[in-house]
Amino acid sequence: MKIKTFFSQNKKEIIIFLSGLLIVSAGLVPYLILGEKSVFDVLDQLDSDVAEYYLKAKHLFDGSKYFPEYFGGTSGSQIVPTSPGTLIFYVLFDTFKAFLINHILVILSAYVGMYALLRRLTGNGLVSAGCAALFSYLPFYSIYGLGVAGVPLVILAYVQISEDDFPKPIAYINLALYGLFSSLALMGWAAFLMFGLGTLVHTVIYLKNKNKDPALGKKTAGLWIGTGVLGAVYFVTNLSMVKSFFFGIGDESQRSEFVFRPSGGSLALRFLGELLNDKDHFWARSFHRYIIFIGIAVLILCFIFIKKLGENEKRLLRILCGVYSFIILTALFSSIYDSETVVNLRNSYDNALASFQFDRFFYLYPATWYFALGVALSLVIGIFKSRGRVLRVVSVSASALLFVLCSMYVLKNSPFKTNLKDLVRPQDSNSLSWESFYEKEEYKEVADFIYREYGLTQDAYRIGNVGLEPAVAIVNGFYTIDGYSSVYSLEYKHRFRKAISRELEKNEINRQYFDEWGNRCYLFSSEYIKNTFLSKYTHPSFQNLELDTDSLKELGCKYLLSAGEIVGAEEKGYRLCKVFDAPEYTYFIYLYEVL
């Protein structure tokens, strides 16, 4: 009987919610059909974190504190998954299935969280479902778990705890899940800080009004518990990082040599760049270009009708002003943080704080922009709701038009478009898919050849990569001397540099890239800027590669996998063993033995 009552009273809302969920699910269909032919962002995702999840899962239950496959062998404590909870998928499934399951759950969480948040605060189910679906189509870096996509869940938890007389356990569950499936170092600290600041503000309000409203005490206590839950999860899942950051326990990392450079232009130009920037923060792209103008128009509209706004509209207006204030302050802080004065100050400090990027509040941008869109559209509809049928129809139509405009812009830049195109017209595809990036068959050929010709299994030797991503070799079972990581030993960086010193001397851009940042510990060639992976379609070759072979051997490197021919290899200390290629492969792989 209760089930019937629930569905009969909420049938319209359930249909709206499920319709939005169906739209989101439709965007996932190409991934399910294409499988490993699906296309995902490579940069800072397939070329790095996937390999770390793979290694962490591989050694999770064998008690290893030392991972021999990475950077010539590295401490397992230095490999901290960007979403600790996601690791369970890599334990249970193969690498692609784990990535895809996590990707699907991240997108569904984005929809559910944004819908629930907007529905609670605006009361408009249709707007909530539409904006939540649009939010879920953003190109999230799902390898980072709920870091960006799950922000609405954190805000929702705060609202539930601070407004409900009896906080629902789901609020604390959401906070725990967010902490478990996000990175403290990347942006979790920003979400935790904002939640904590909100708790402090609520505490001050309680202290001033505790005699007038005793219920505030329970809500304040609930918020402190929520802060504790999120903090405790982050502490437990990032214990090694906390020890290193606050107590200096562990090896000094390459981050201590970071050199930051200020952004050019005036403060005003940097501020406008941060405010209008909707693409360059590729970890948290929001594509909010049209939302800015929609928000401005709605704010002007509200102040024109300020005396005629109802209580609900005034509440939504306060929320919208608060959201835009946060956006503006974030842009202002980021532009100041990138100024020459602040950057020089950061460079003057020789500690972990110097390399910490305190401007990463922009990770909160996607959620705040689409939350602002939902509030703005609800305001437009609310203002004209009781002002006659014609105005009501006009307001709904205008809101729908504005929503369509935002949708077209998001879909144009969404990975859904690429994958749908590859699904419908595979013969026209030139996309770099998961399958073509990792090239399992080609790398298996290399491993089988070395075993067949030299009797060596993959754990018996180490390789270096020239023009090829080390992450690809690692996921295919090779042990590498190189890699891409946000934290590894400074001592190893210095040892590795000896092998590439002559190449760095010939290319100032590469030298700065390695010496002043160094997260990509690669065998750089001076002939290619930053030496990202080179497919065979670029016809790579290395005319004047000068690596220090003695240093390579000191690092344990027995073979080089090269994306192209190393001209004059014999004279330089390498012997060509075999070239691997097939029409369907993405790369040439020249296998050289280091003599």
Number of C-alpha atoms within 10 A of each C-alpha: 5 7 7 10 10 11 13 11 10 11 13 13 16 15 14 17 23 13 16 23 20 13 16 22 16 12 21 20 15 22 21 13 12 16 16 17 21 24 23 22 18 14 13 16 17 20 24 22 23 24 24 24 27 23 21 22 20 14 15 15 9 8 8 13 13 14 20 18 24 27 26 21 18 17 17 20 18 21 21 22 24 28 24 21 20 24 21 14 19 23 18 11 13 11 17 16 15 20 20 20 15 25 23 18 14 24 27 20 21 28 28 21 25 32 30 19 23 26 21 15 19 22 15 20 20 20 25 32 27 24 25 32 29 24 27 26 22 22 23 28 23 27 25 26 28 32 29 28 31 28 25 29 26 26 21 22 26 24 17 23 25 21 14 13 13 13 19 12 11 12 20 24 16 21 27 20 17 27 32 24 28 29 25 25 17 18 23 27 20 19 22 21 15 15 21 20 13 16 23 15 12 20 20 12 14 20 12 11 13 14 11 9 10 11 15 21 18 17 24 23 16 23 27 20 15 26 21 17 17 27 20 14 19 25 16 12 21 20 14 17 21 17 13 17 15 11 9 13 12 15 13 16 18 23 23 18 18 21 18 18 14 15 15 11 10 10 15 12 12 20 21 14 13 21 22 15 16 17 14 11 14 15 21 23 22 27 26 22 17 16 21 15 11 19 20 13 13 19 19 11 14 20 12 11 11 15 9 12 18 12 9 15 21 17 15 20 21 11 18 23 15 13 17 17 12 16 20 16 15 21 24 19 18 21 23 20 18 19 19 15 11 14 18 15 11 20 17 11 12 13 17 16 14 20 18 15 13 15 18 20 23 23 24 24 24 23 26 22 22 26 24 25 27 29 28 27 25 25 28 22 22 21 22 18 16 10 10 9 11 10 15 18 14 14 21 18 13 15 20 15 12 16 21 14 13 22 19 12 14 23 17 13 16 17 20 24 15 18 26 19 15 21 18 11 10 14 8 9 14 8 17 17 21 18 17 19 22 24 18 16 13 21 20 15 13 19 17 16 16 19 14 11 9 9 11 14 14 17 11 11 17 24 28 30 25 26 26 24 26 31 26 23 24 23 22 20 19 25 25 27 26 28 27 22 22 16 17 25 17 17 13 18 20 12 14 23 23 16 22 24 16 17 22 24 12 14 18 13 13 22 21 14 19 21 18 17 19 24 19 21 24 26 27 29 24 23 17 16 13 20 18 16 18 21 19 16 9 10 12 19 18 20 14 15 20 21 20 18 19 15 16 24 15 12 22 17 22 21 24 23 23 23 26 24 19 22 13 14 19 14 8 17 16 19 18 16 14 14 16 15 15 9 6 9 19 19 28 23 26 21 25 24 19 21 14
